[in-house]
Amino acid sequence: MNKYNVGDTVFFIANGYHIREATVIRAGGGFCTIKFNDNETPAGTRVRESKLFKTKQEAEVVVEKTHSTLLY
């Protein structure tokens, strides 16, 4: 059973800190093909389901944890 279905809105963390909203256009085998909703990229991108989040708040928690543990 897939974690996400076609048409679901998901959130993806790009470059470790930028959260982008996307729509699932294909799902299967532990991967999802997504199309970003901000129209910066016209093509779809195939990513693992584990890299996607159902809400923006879930993605923000991951970004906060990552950036609070980085040493500069």
All heavy atoms as a GROMACS GRO file, in nm:
protein
  571
    1MET      N    1   0.083  -0.118   0.000
    1MET     CA    2   0.000   0.000   0.000
    1MET      C    3   0.088   0.125   0.000
    1MET      O    4   0.186   0.133   0.072
    1MET     CB    5  -0.089   0.001   0.124
    1MET     CG    6  -0.193   0.109   0.121
    1MET     SD    7  -0.314   0.080   0.250
    1MET     CE    8  -0.312   0.236   0.328
    2ASN      N    9   0.052   0.222  -0.083
    2ASN     CA   10   0.130   0.345  -0.094
    2ASN      C   11   0.096   0.442   0.018
    2ASN      O   12  -0.017   0.452   0.064
    2ASN     CB   13   0.100   0.414  -0.228
    2ASN     CG   14   0.146   0.331  -0.346
    2ASN    OD1   15   0.240   0.254  -0.333
    2ASN    ND2   16   0.081   0.345  -0.458
    3LYS      N   17   0.197   0.514   0.061
    3LYS     CA   18   0.179   0.614   0.165
    3LYS      C   19   0.105   0.737   0.110
    3LYS      O   20   0.029   0.801   0.180
    3LYS     CB   21   0.317   0.655   0.218
    3LYS     CG   22   0.315   0.745   0.338
    3LYS     CD   23   0.457   0.766   0.390
    3LYS     CE   24   0.458   0.860   0.508
    3LYS     NZ   25   0.594   0.883   0.558
    4TYR      N   26   0.127   0.766  -0.019
    4TYR     CA   27   0.064   0.880  -0.084
    4TYR      C   28  -0.010   0.833  -0.209
    4TYR      O   29   0.029   0.735  -0.272
    4TYR     CB   30   0.169   0.984  -0.125
    4TYR     CG   31   0.245   1.038  -0.007
    4TYR    CD1   32   0.372   0.991   0.025
    4TYR    CD2   33   0.189   1.136   0.074
    4TYR    CE1   34   0.441   1.040   0.133
    4TYR    CE2   35   0.257   1.186   0.184
    4TYR     CZ   36   0.383   1.138   0.213
    4TYR     OH   37   0.450   1.186   0.321
    5ASN      N   38  -0.115   0.904  -0.245
    5ASN     CA   39  -0.195   0.870  -0.362
    5ASN      C   40  -0.184   0.982  -0.465
    5ASN      O   41  -0.151   1.097  -0.430
    5ASN     CB   42  -0.342   0.850  -0.323
    5ASN     CG   43  -0.358   0.734  -0.227
    5ASN    OD1   44  -0.305   0.627  -0.249
    5ASN    ND2   45  -0.432   0.756  -0.120
    6VAL      N   46  -0.216   0.950  -0.588
    6VAL     CA   47  -0.214   1.049  -0.696
    6VAL      C   48  -0.310   1.162  -0.659
    6VAL      O   49  -0.423   1.139  -0.616
    6VAL     CB   50  -0.254   0.985  -0.830
    6VAL    CG1   51  -0.266   1.089  -0.939
    6VAL    CG2   52  -0.152   0.878  -0.869
    7GLY      N   53  -0.262   1.285  -0.673
    7GLY     CA   54  -0.343   1.403  -0.642
    7GLY      C   55  -0.321   1.459  -0.504
    7GLY      O   56  -0.367   1.570  -0.474
    8ASP      N   57  -0.250   1.386  -0.417
    8ASP     CA   58  -0.223   1.436  -0.282
    8ASP      C   59  -0.128   1.555  -0.288
    8ASP      O   60  -0.034   1.558  -0.368
    8ASP     CB   61  -0.158   1.328  -0.195
    8ASP     CG   62  -0.254   1.220  -0.150
    8ASP    OD1   63  -0.375   1.234  -0.174
    8ASP    OD2   64  -0.206   1.121  -0.090
    9THR      N   65  -0.150   1.653  -0.201
    9THR     CA   66  -0.058   1.765  -0.186
    9THR      C   67   0.043   1.726  -0.079
    9THR      O   68   0.006   1.680   0.029
    9THR     CB   69  -0.132   1.892  -0.144
    9THR    OG1   70  -0.225   1.925  -0.247
    9THR    CG2   71  -0.037   2.009  -0.126
   10VAL      N   72   0.172   1.743  -0.110
   10VAL     CA   73   0.280   1.705  -0.020
   10VAL      C   74   0.379   1.821  -0.011
   10VAL      O   75   0.373   1.916  -0.088
   10VAL     CB   76   0.352   1.577  -0.069
   10VAL    CG1   77   0.261   1.457  -0.065
   10VAL    CG2   78   0.410   1.596  -0.207
   11PHE      N   79   0.472   1.808   0.083
   11PHE     CA   80   0.575   1.909   0.102
   11PHE      C   81   0.712   1.841   0.096
   11PHE      O   82   0.732   1.734   0.153
   11PHE     CB   83   0.555   1.982   0.235
   11PHE     CG   84   0.426   2.061   0.236
   11PHE    CD1   85   0.308   2.001   0.275
   11PHE    CD2   86   0.424   2.191   0.192
   11PHE    CE1   87   0.189   2.071   0.272
   11PHE    CE2   88   0.305   2.263   0.189
   11PHE     CZ   89   0.187   2.203   0.229
   12PHE      N   90   0.805   1.905   0.025
   12PHE     CA   91   0.938   1.850  -0.001
   12PHE      C   92   1.042   1.952   0.046
   12PHE      O   93   1.026   2.072   0.022
   12PHE     CB   94   0.953   1.824  -0.151
   12PHE     CG   95   1.089   1.778  -0.194
   12PHE    CD1   96   1.132   1.650  -0.167
   12PHE    CD2   97   1.174   1.864  -0.261
   12PHE    CE1   98   1.258   1.608  -0.206
   12PHE    CE2   99   1.300   1.822  -0.302
   12PHE     CZ  100   1.341   1.694  -0.274
   13ILE      N  101   1.147   1.905   0.113
   13ILE     CA  102   1.254   1.995   0.158
   13ILE      C  103   1.364   1.996   0.053
   13ILE      O  104   1.430   1.896   0.030
   13ILE     CB  105   1.310   1.950   0.294
   13ILE    CG1  106   1.199   1.948   0.399
   13ILE    CG2  107   1.424   2.043   0.337
   13ILE    CD1  108   1.240   1.889   0.532
   14ALA      N  109   1.381   2.111  -0.011
   14ALA     CA  110   1.484   2.128  -0.114
   14ALA      C  111   1.605   2.198  -0.053
   14ALA      O  112   1.589   2.293   0.025
   14ALA     CB  113   1.428   2.210  -0.230
   15ASN      N  114   1.724   2.155  -0.085
   15ASN     CA  115   1.849   2.214  -0.039
   15ASN      C  116   1.861   2.217   0.113
   15ASN      O  117   1.931   2.302   0.168
   15ASN     CB  118   1.867   2.355  -0.095
   15ASN     CG  119   1.873   2.355  -0.246
   15ASN    OD1  120   1.923   2.261  -0.306
   15ASN    ND2  121   1.821   2.458  -0.308
   16GLY      N  122   1.790   2.131   0.181
   16GLY     CA  123   1.803   2.120   0.326
   16GLY      C  124   1.727   2.222   0.407
   16GLY      O  125   1.722   2.212   0.529
   17TYR      N  126   1.668   2.324   0.343
   17TYR     CA  127   1.599   2.425   0.422
   17TYR      C  128   1.476   2.486   0.353
   17TYR      O  129   1.392   2.543   0.419
   17TYR     CB  130   1.694   2.539   0.460
   17TYR     CG  131   1.740   2.621   0.343
   17TYR    CD1  132   1.672   2.736   0.306
   17TYR    CD2  133   1.849   2.583   0.267
   17TYR    CE1  134   1.713   2.811   0.198
   17TYR    CE2  135   1.891   2.657   0.160
   17TYR     CZ  136   1.823   2.771   0.125
   17TYR     OH  137   1.862   2.845   0.017
   18HIS      N  138   1.466   2.476   0.223
   18HIS     CA  139   1.355   2.538   0.149
   18HIS      C  140   1.241   2.437   0.133
   18HIS      O  141   1.260   2.333   0.071
   18HIS     CB  142   1.405   2.586   0.012
   18HIS     CG  143   1.303   2.659  -0.066
   18HIS    ND1  144   1.262   2.786  -0.032
   18HIS    CD2  145   1.232   2.625  -0.176
   18HIS    CE1  146   1.170   2.825  -0.119
   18HIS    NE2  147   1.151   2.728  -0.207
   19ILE      N  148   1.125   2.469   0.188
   19ILE     CA  149   1.010   2.379   0.182
   19ILE      C  150   0.926   2.416   0.060
   19ILE      O  151   0.884   2.531   0.046
   19ILE     CB  152   0.926   2.387   0.311
   19ILE    CG1  153   1.012   2.346   0.430
   19ILE    CG2  154   0.802   2.298   0.299
   19ILE    CD1  155   0.948   2.371   0.564
   20ARG      N  156   0.904   2.318  -0.027
   20ARG     CA  157   0.826   2.341  -0.149
   20ARG      C  158   0.702   2.253  -0.151
   20ARG      O  159   0.708   2.135  -0.118
   20ARG     CB  160   0.912   2.312  -0.273
   20ARG     CG  161   1.029   2.408  -0.286
   20ARG     CD  162   1.113   2.379  -0.405
   20ARG     NE  163   1.041   2.415  -0.527
   20ARG     CZ  164   1.088   2.392  -0.650
   20ARG    NH1  165   1.204   2.332  -0.665
   20ARG    NH2  166   1.018   2.427  -0.754
   21GLU      N  167   0.591   2.312  -0.191
   21GLU     CA  168   0.464   2.238  -0.202
   21GLU      C  169   0.459   2.171  -0.339
   21GLU      O  170   0.501   2.229  -0.439
   21GLU     CB  171   0.348   2.335  -0.187
   21GLU     CG  172   0.213   2.268  -0.189
   21GLU     CD  173   0.099   2.365  -0.166
   21GLU    OE1  174   0.116   2.459  -0.086
   21GLU    OE2  175  -0.006   2.346  -0.229
   22ALA      N  176   0.408   2.049  -0.342
   22ALA     CA  177   0.401   1.974  -0.467
   22ALA      C  178   0.276   1.886  -0.467
   22ALA      O  179   0.212   1.866  -0.364
   22ALA     CB  180   0.525   1.887  -0.483
   23THR      N  181   0.244   1.833  -0.585
   23THR     CA  182   0.133   1.741  -0.602
   23THR      C  183   0.188   1.608  -0.654
   23THR      O  184   0.272   1.606  -0.744
   23THR     CB  185   0.030   1.798  -0.702
   23THR    OG1  186  -0.015   1.923  -0.653
   23THR    CG2  187  -0.088   1.705  -0.718
   24VAL      N  188   0.140   1.499  -0.598
   24VAL     CA  189   0.182   1.365  -0.642
   24VAL      C  190   0.112   1.336  -0.775
   24VAL      O  191  -0.010   1.344  -0.786
   24VAL     CB  192   0.145   1.259  -0.537
   24VAL    CG1  193   0.179   1.119  -0.588
   24VAL    CG2  194   0.214   1.286  -0.404
   25ILE      N  195   0.193   1.303  -0.878
   25ILE     CA  196   0.134   1.269  -1.008
   25ILE      C  197   0.148   1.120  -1.040
   25ILE      O  198   0.083   1.070  -1.131
   25ILE     CB  199   0.192   1.355  -1.122
   25ILE    CG1  200   0.344   1.344  -1.132
   25ILE    CG2  201   0.152   1.500  -1.104
   25ILE    CD1  202   0.404   1.416  -1.251
   26ARG      N  203   0.232   1.049  -0.962
   26ARG     CA  204   0.245   0.904  -0.976
   26ARG      C  205   0.306   0.849  -0.848
   26ARG      O  206   0.393   0.912  -0.790
   26ARG     CB  207   0.335   0.869  -1.095
   26ARG     CG  208   0.351   0.720  -1.115
   26ARG     CD  209   0.426   0.688  -1.241
   26ARG     NE  210   0.338   0.721  -1.353
   26ARG     CZ  211   0.379   0.744  -1.477
   26ARG    NH1  212   0.506   0.741  -1.505
   26ARG    NH2  213   0.294   0.770  -1.572
   27ALA      N  214   0.259   0.733  -0.805
   27ALA     CA  215   0.311   0.672  -0.682
   27ALA      C  216   0.320   0.522  -0.698
   27ALA      O  217   0.233   0.460  -0.759
   27ALA     CB  218   0.219   0.706  -0.564
   28GLY      N  219   0.427   0.465  -0.644
   28GLY     CA  220   0.442   0.320  -0.648
   28GLY      C  221   0.585   0.279  -0.619
   28GLY      O  222   0.679   0.352  -0.649
   29GLY      N  223   0.600   0.163  -0.558
   29GLY     CA  224   0.732   0.108  -0.534
   29GLY      C  225   0.816   0.186  -0.435
   29GLY      O  226   0.938   0.183  -0.442
   30GLY      N  227   0.753   0.261  -0.346
   30GLY     CA  228   0.827   0.340  -0.249
   30GLY      C  229   0.873   0.474  -0.301
   30GLY      O  230   0.941   0.549  -0.231
   31PHE      N  231   0.837   0.507  -0.424
   31PHE     CA  232   0.874   0.634  -0.484
   31PHE      C  233   0.748   0.711  -0.526
   31PHE      O  234   0.643   0.651  -0.550
   31PHE     CB  235   0.960   0.614  -0.609
   31PHE     CG  236   1.099   0.568  -0.580
   31PHE    CD1  237   1.128   0.434  -0.567
   31PHE    CD2  238   1.202   0.659  -0.565
   31PHE    CE1  239   1.256   0.391  -0.540
   31PHE    CE2  240   1.331   0.618  -0.537
   31PHE     CZ  241   1.359   0.483  -0.525
   32CYS      N  242   0.761   0.842  -0.535
   32CYS     CA  243   0.654   0.927  -0.587
   32CYS      C  244   0.712   1.021  -0.690
   32CYS      O  245   0.822   1.074  -0.673
   32CYS     CB  246   0.591   1.011  -0.476
   32CYS     SG  247   0.493   0.919  -0.358
   33THR      N  248   0.638   1.043  -0.797
   33THR     CA  249   0.673   1.147  -0.892
   33THR      C  250   0.588   1.266  -0.855
   33THR      O  251   0.466   1.255  -0.844
   33THR     CB  252   0.646   1.103  -1.037
   33THR    OG1  253   0.719   0.984  -1.062
   33THR    CG2  254   0.689   1.211  -1.135
   34ILE      N  255   0.655   1.380  -0.831
   34ILE     CA  256   0.583   1.500  -0.787
   34ILE      C  257   0.604   1.614  -0.886
   34ILE      O  258   0.703   1.617  -0.958
   34ILE     CB  259   0.630   1.544  -0.646
   34ILE    CG1  260   0.780   1.572  -0.643
   34ILE    CG2  261   0.592   1.441  -0.542
   34ILE    CD1  262   0.830   1.633  -0.512
   35LYS      N  263   0.508   1.704  -0.888
   35LYS     CA  264   0.518   1.825  -0.969
   35LYS      C  265   0.500   1.942  -0.873
   35LYS      O  266   0.401   1.949  -0.800
   35LYS     CB  267   0.411   1.827  -1.076
   35LYS     CG  268   0.420   1.946  -1.167
   35LYS     CD  269   0.325   1.932  -1.284
   35LYS     CE  270   0.315   2.061  -1.358
   35LYS     NZ  271   0.402   2.077  -1.466
   36PHE      N  272   0.597   2.033  -0.872
   36PHE     CA  273   0.593   2.145  -0.780
   36PHE      C  274   0.481   2.242  -0.818
   36PHE      O  275   0.459   2.269  -0.936
   36PHE     CB  276   0.728   2.218  -0.777
   36PHE     CG  277   0.837   2.132  -0.719
   36PHE    CD1  278   0.936   2.080  -0.801
   36PHE    CD2  279   0.839   2.100  -0.584
   36PHE    CE1  280   1.036   2.000  -0.748
   36PHE    CE2  281   0.939   2.020  -0.531
   36PHE     CZ  282   1.037   1.970  -0.613
   37ASN      N  283   0.412   2.295  -0.717
   37ASN     CA  284   0.298   2.382  -0.740
   37ASN      C  285   0.336   2.528  -0.764
   37ASN      O  286   0.253   2.607  -0.804
   37ASN     CB  287   0.202   2.375  -0.620
   37ASN     CG  288   0.143   2.238  -0.604
   37ASN    OD1  289   0.143   2.156  -0.695
   37ASN    ND2  290   0.091   2.210  -0.486
   38ASP      N  291   0.464   2.564  -0.743
   38ASP     CA  292   0.505   2.703  -0.760
   38ASP      C  293   0.547   2.737  -0.903
   38ASP      O  294   0.586   2.849  -0.931
   38ASP     CB  295   0.618   2.738  -0.663
   38ASP     CG  296   0.737   2.643  -0.676
   38ASP    OD1  297   0.747   2.570  -0.776
   38ASP    OD2  298   0.819   2.643  -0.583
   39ASN      N  299   0.540   2.641  -0.992
   39ASN     CA  300   0.567   2.659  -1.135
   39ASN      C  301   0.709   2.704  -1.166
   39ASN      O  302   0.736   2.752  -1.274
   39ASN     CB  303   0.467   2.757  -1.198
   39ASN     CG  304   0.327   2.701  -1.197
   39ASN    OD1  305   0.307   2.582  -1.213
   39ASN    ND2  306   0.229   2.787  -1.176
   40GLU      N  307   0.804   2.690  -1.072
   40GLU     CA  308   0.944   2.718  -1.102
   40GLU      C  309   1.001   2.608  -1.192
   40GLU      O  310   1.085   2.633  -1.275
   40GLU     CB  311   1.027   2.725  -0.973
   40GLU     CG  312   1.001   2.848  -0.891
   40GLU     CD  313   1.086   2.850  -0.765
   40GLU    OE1  314   1.192   2.785  -0.762
   40GLU    OE2  315   1.044   2.916  -0.670
   41THR      N  316   0.953   2.486  -1.173
   41THR     CA  317   1.002   2.371  -1.248
   41THR      C  318   0.883   2.306  -1.319
   41THR      O  319   0.793   2.255  -1.254
   41THR     CB  320   1.067   2.268  -1.153
   41THR    OG1  321   1.161   2.335  -1.071
   41THR    CG2  322   1.136   2.159  -1.230
   42PRO      N  323   0.882   2.306  -1.453
   42PRO     CA  324   0.768   2.248  -1.524
   42PRO      C  325   0.766   2.095  -1.523
   42PRO      O  326   0.662   2.035  -1.539
   42PRO     CB  327   0.784   2.300  -1.666
   42PRO     CG  328   0.930   2.328  -1.680
   42PRO     CD  329   0.978   2.368  -1.543
   43ALA      N  330   0.881   2.032  -1.499
   43ALA     CA  331   0.890   1.887  -1.503
   43ALA      C  332   0.861   1.825  -1.367
   43ALA      O  333   0.863   1.892  -1.265
   43ALA     CB  334   1.031   1.846  -1.548
   44GLY      N  335   0.836   1.696  -1.368
   44GLY     CA  336   0.817   1.622  -1.244
   44GLY      C  337   0.950   1.573  -1.192
   44GLY      O  338   1.049   1.564  -1.264
   45THR      N  339   0.952   1.538  -1.064
   45THR     CA  340   1.072   1.486  -0.998
   45THR      C  341   1.034   1.360  -0.924
   45THR      O  342   0.932   1.356  -0.856
   45THR     CB  343   1.128   1.591  -0.899
   45THR    OG1  344   1.154   1.711  -0.968
   45THR    CG2  345   1.254   1.541  -0.834
   46ARG      N  346   1.117   1.257  -0.935
   46ARG     CA  347   1.090   1.130  -0.866
   46ARG      C  348   1.171   1.126  -0.738
   46ARG      O  349   1.294   1.140  -0.740
   46ARG     CB  350   1.128   1.014  -0.957
   46ARG     CG  351   1.085   0.881  -0.904
   46ARG     CD  352   1.109   0.774  -1.007
   46ARG     NE  353   1.061   0.647  -0.955
   46ARG     CZ  354   1.117   0.531  -0.980
   46ARG    NH1  355   1.222   0.525  -1.060
   46ARG    NH2  356   1.067   0.421  -0.928
   47VAL      N  357   1.102   1.107  -0.626
   47VAL     CA  358   1.168   1.104  -0.495
   47VAL      C  359   1.113   0.989  -0.411
   47VAL      O  360   1.004   0.938  -0.437
   47VAL     CB  361   1.148   1.238  -0.418
   47VAL    CG1  362   1.214   1.352  -0.490
   47VAL    CG2  363   1.002   1.267  -0.396
   48ARG      N  364   1.188   0.950  -0.310
   48ARG     CA  365   1.140   0.848  -0.217
   48ARG      C  366   1.027   0.904  -0.132
   48ARG      O  367   1.025   1.022  -0.100
   48ARG     CB  368   1.253   0.802  -0.125
   48ARG     CG  369   1.356   0.720  -0.193
   48ARG     CD  370   1.443   0.652  -0.088
   48ARG     NE  371   1.544   0.571  -0.152
   48ARG     CZ  372   1.525   0.446  -0.194
   48ARG    NH1  373   1.409   0.389  -0.173
   48ARG    NH2  374   1.621   0.380  -0.254
   49GLU      N  375   0.933   0.817  -0.095
   49GLU     CA  376   0.822   0.859  -0.010
   49GLU      C  377   0.871   0.917   0.122
   49GLU      O  378   0.809   1.006   0.178
   49GLU     CB  379   0.729   0.741   0.018
   49GLU     CG  380   0.645   0.700  -0.099
   49GLU     CD  381   0.553   0.583  -0.067
   49GLU    OE1  382   0.575   0.514   0.035
   49GLU    OE2  383   0.458   0.561  -0.144
   50SER      N  384   0.984   0.868   0.172
   50SER     CA  385   1.036   0.914   0.301
   50SER      C  386   1.083   1.059   0.297
   50SER      O  387   1.103   1.120   0.402
   50SER     CB  388   1.151   0.824   0.346
   50SER     OG  389   1.258   0.831   0.255
   51LYS      N  390   1.102   1.116   0.178
   51LYS     CA  391   1.145   1.256   0.164
   51LYS      C  392   1.028   1.353   0.158
   51LYS      O  393   1.048   1.473   0.146
   51LYS     CB  394   1.230   1.272   0.038
   51LYS     CG  395   1.355   1.187   0.036
   51LYS     CD  396   1.452   1.232   0.141
   51LYS     CE  397   1.579   1.150   0.136
   51LYS     NZ  398   1.674   1.188   0.240
   52LEU      N  399   0.906   1.301   0.163
   52LEU     CA  400   0.786   1.384   0.152
   52LEU      C  401   0.714   1.392   0.286
   52LEU      O  402   0.723   1.302   0.368
   52LEU     CB  403   0.692   1.327   0.047
   52LEU     CG  404   0.749   1.313  -0.094
   52LEU    CD1  405   0.649   1.245  -0.184
   52LEU    CD2  406   0.786   1.450  -0.150
   53PHE      N  407   0.642   1.501   0.305
   53PHE     CA  408   0.568   1.524   0.428
   53PHE      C  409   0.425   1.564   0.393
   53PHE      O  410   0.400   1.631   0.295
   53PHE     CB  411   0.634   1.636   0.511
   53PHE     CG  412   0.776   1.602   0.546
   53PHE    CD1  413   0.880   1.642   0.463
   53PHE    CD2  414   0.806   1.529   0.659
   53PHE    CE1  415   1.011   1.610   0.494
   53PHE    CE2  416   0.936   1.497   0.691
   53PHE     CZ  417   1.039   1.537   0.608
   54LYS      N  418   0.329   1.521   0.479
   54LYS     CA  419   0.188   1.549   0.453
   54LYS      C  420   0.151   1.693   0.486
   54LYS      O  421   0.059   1.748   0.427
   54LYS     CB  422   0.100   1.453   0.533
   54LYS     CG  423   0.108   1.311   0.482
   54LYS     CD  424   0.011   1.221   0.554
   54LYS     CE  425   0.025   1.078   0.509
   54LYS     NZ  426  -0.062   1.042   0.401
   55THR      N  427   0.219   1.756   0.582
   55THR     CA  428   0.189   1.894   0.619
   55THR      C  429   0.317   1.977   0.620
   55THR      O  430   0.428   1.924   0.637
   55THR     CB  431   0.124   1.905   0.759
   55THR    OG1  432   0.218   1.861   0.857
   55THR    CG2  433  -0.003   1.821   0.767
   56LYS      N  434   0.301   2.106   0.605
   56LYS     CA  435   0.415   2.197   0.608
   56LYS      C  436   0.478   2.198   0.747
   56LYS      O  437   0.600   2.210   0.761
   56LYS     CB  438   0.372   2.338   0.568
   56LYS     CG  439   0.486   2.432   0.547
   56LYS     CD  440   0.441   2.563   0.488
   56LYS     CE  441   0.562   2.651   0.459
   56LYS     NZ  442   0.525   2.775   0.393
   57GLN      N  443   0.396   2.183   0.851
   57GLN     CA  444   0.447   2.184   0.988
   57GLN      C  445   0.543   2.067   1.012
   57GLN      O  446   0.644   2.083   1.081
   57GLN     CB  447   0.331   2.179   1.089
   57GLN     CG  448   0.251   2.307   1.095
   57GLN     CD  449   0.154   2.324   0.978
   57GLN    OE1  450   0.118   2.227   0.912
   57GLN    NE2  451   0.114   2.448   0.952
   58GLU      N  452   0.511   1.950   0.958
   58GLU     CA  453   0.601   1.834   0.972
   58GLU      C  454   0.736   1.864   0.909
   58GLU      O  455   0.841   1.830   0.964
   58GLU     CB  456   0.540   1.710   0.906
   58GLU     CG  457   0.420   1.653   0.978
   58GLU     CD  458   0.359   1.536   0.902
   58GLU    OE1  459   0.414   1.493   0.799
   58GLU    OE2  460   0.254   1.487   0.948
   59ALA      N  461   0.736   1.925   0.792
   59ALA     CA  462   0.861   1.959   0.722
   59ALA      C  463   0.938   2.065   0.800
   59ALA      O  464   1.062   2.058   0.809
   59ALA     CB  465   0.830   2.007   0.581
   60GLU      N  466   0.869   2.162   0.857
   60GLU     CA  467   0.936   2.268   0.934
   60GLU      C  468   1.008   2.211   1.056
   60GLU      O  469   1.117   2.256   1.090
   60GLU     CB  470   0.835   2.374   0.977
   60GLU     CG  471   0.787   2.461   0.863
   60GLU     CD  472   0.672   2.553   0.900
   60GLU    OE1  473   0.608   2.531   1.006
   60GLU    OE2  474   0.644   2.644   0.821
   61VAL      N  475   0.949   2.110   1.120
   61VAL     CA  476   1.014   2.047   1.236
   61VAL      C  477   1.146   1.984   1.194
   61VAL      O  478   1.247   1.998   1.263
   61VAL     CB  479   0.920   1.942   1.300
   61VAL    CG1  480   0.994   1.855   1.400
   61VAL    CG2  481   0.801   2.010   1.364
   62VAL      N  482   1.147   1.917   1.080
   62VAL     CA  483   1.270   1.853   1.031
   62VAL      C  484   1.376   1.958   0.999
   62VAL      O  485   1.494   1.943   1.033
   62VAL     CB  486   1.240   1.764   0.908
   62VAL    CG1  487   1.368   1.714   0.844
   62VAL    CG2  488   1.151   1.649   0.949
   63VAL      N  489   1.336   2.068   0.934
   63VAL     CA  490   1.431   2.175   0.901
   63VAL      C  491   1.488   2.236   1.028
   63VAL      O  492   1.609   2.259   1.038
   63VAL     CB  493   1.363   2.282   0.813
   63VAL    CG1  494   1.452   2.405   0.799
   63VAL    CG2  495   1.329   2.226   0.676
   64GLU      N  496   1.404   2.261   1.127
   64GLU     CA  497   1.451   2.319   1.253
   64GLU      C  498   1.550   2.227   1.323
   64GLU      O  499   1.653   2.272   1.375
   64GLU     CB  500   1.334   2.349   1.345
   64GLU     CG  501   1.253   2.469   1.303
   64GLU     CD  502   1.132   2.492   1.392
   64GLU    OE1  503   1.128   2.436   1.504
   64GLU    OE2  504   1.042   2.566   1.349
   65LYS      N  505   1.523   2.096   1.326
   65LYS     CA  506   1.614   2.001   1.389
   65LYS      C  507   1.748   1.999   1.317
   65LYS      O  508   1.854   1.998   1.379
   65LYS     CB  509   1.555   1.860   1.386
   65LYS     CG  510   1.457   1.831   1.494
   65LYS     CD  511   1.417   1.685   1.487
   65LYS     CE  512   1.312   1.651   1.589
   65LYS     NZ  513   1.272   1.509   1.579
   66THR      N  514   1.744   1.998   1.186
   66THR     CA  515   1.867   1.993   1.106
   66THR      C  516   1.952   2.116   1.127
   66THR      O  517   2.073   2.105   1.148
   66THR     CB  518   1.832   1.979   0.956
   66THR    OG1  519   1.753   1.862   0.939
   66THR    CG2  520   1.958   1.967   0.872
   67HIS      N  521   1.890   2.232   1.125
   67HIS     CA  522   1.968   2.356   1.137
   67HIS      C  523   2.012   2.384   1.279
   67HIS      O  524   2.111   2.453   1.300
   67HIS     CB  525   1.890   2.473   1.079
   67HIS     CG  526   1.891   2.472   0.930
   67HIS    ND1  527   2.003   2.504   0.858
   67HIS    CD2  528   1.798   2.438   0.839
   67HIS    CE1  529   1.979   2.492   0.729
   67HIS    NE2  530   1.855   2.450   0.716
   68SER      N  531   1.944   2.331   1.378
   68SER     CA  532   1.988   2.353   1.516
   68SER      C  533   2.107   2.264   1.552
   68SER      O  534   2.180   2.294   1.645
   68SER     CB  535   1.872   2.328   1.613
   68SER     OG  536   1.838   2.192   1.616
   69THR      N  537   2.128   2.157   1.477
   69THR     CA  538   2.240   2.066   1.506
   69THR      C  539   2.362   2.094   1.421
   69THR      O  540   2.469   2.038   1.447
   69THR     CB  541   2.198   1.920   1.487
   69THR    OG1  542   2.155   1.900   1.352
   69THR    CG2  543   2.087   1.880   1.582
   70LEU      N  544   2.351   2.180   1.321
   70LEU     CA  545   2.467   2.211   1.237
   70LEU      C  546   2.562   2.304   1.309
   70LEU      O  547   2.522   2.398   1.378
   70LEU     CB  548   2.422   2.277   1.106
   70LEU     CG  549   2.346   2.188   1.008
   70LEU    CD1  550   2.303   2.271   0.887
   70LEU    CD2  551   2.432   2.073   0.961
   71LEU      N  552   2.689   2.280   1.294
   71LEU     CA  553   2.792   2.367   1.351
   71LEU      C  554   2.854   2.448   1.238
   71LEU      O  555   2.898   2.392   1.138
   71LEU     CB  556   2.898   2.284   1.422
   71LEU     CG  557   2.847   2.199   1.539
   71LEU    CD1  558   2.962   2.113   1.592
   71LEU    CD2  559   2.792   2.287   1.649
   72TYR      N  560   2.862   2.575   1.257
   72TYR     CA  561   2.919   2.662   1.152
   72TYR      C  562   3.056   2.710   1.192
   72TYR      O  563   3.091   2.729   1.301
   72TYR     CB  564   2.827   2.782   1.127
   72TYR     CG  565   2.696   2.741   1.066
   72TYR    CD1  566   2.581   2.728   1.142
   72TYR    CD2  567   2.690   2.712   0.931
   72TYR    CE1  568   2.462   2.691   1.085
   72TYR    CE2  569   2.570   2.673   0.874
   72TYR     CZ  570   2.456   2.662   0.951
   72TYR     OH  571   2.338   2.625   0.894
   0.00000   0.00000   0.00000
